[in-house]
Amino acid sequence: MVTKYERQLERAEEAKRMRKHADEVHAVGSRVPFWRLDDTGDEIMIRDLDGSLLVTFHGMYAPGMARWFELIGHRMAGMALAELIRASTGSAEHVPCRDAARKLLQEMKLEPKSARYRRR
């Protein structure tokens, strides 16, 4: 049986790991260059602000991928995501969005997924 104190220690350790991951996301986001989407030609491209080519999208999913990058790929979006993760890491009994932040970190492969098997 797990005591209340042991649960508090587990939450504190999880919060500490999540803050470390938030710092990592922030560090990566701060190194990403500012860029713009260039869809004026036949191909959809991402260019840095000086005009140098960074990424070219091809195929039937190119417009969707470009839109996805437009939504989440900007430098400030990455740093705001890190702040959102950090804000969700309190060690109190109930912190809004902590589970969502944990799932996000798991999908980003920064936090391990639960090894428990659940029937659906």
Secondary structure, 3 states (H helix, E strand, C coil): CCCHHHHHHHHHHHHHHHHHHHHHHHHHHHHCCCEEEECCCCCEEEEECCCCEEEEECCCCHHHHHHHHHHHCCHHHHHHHHHHHHHCCCCCCCCCCHHHHHHHHHHCCCCCCCCCCCCC
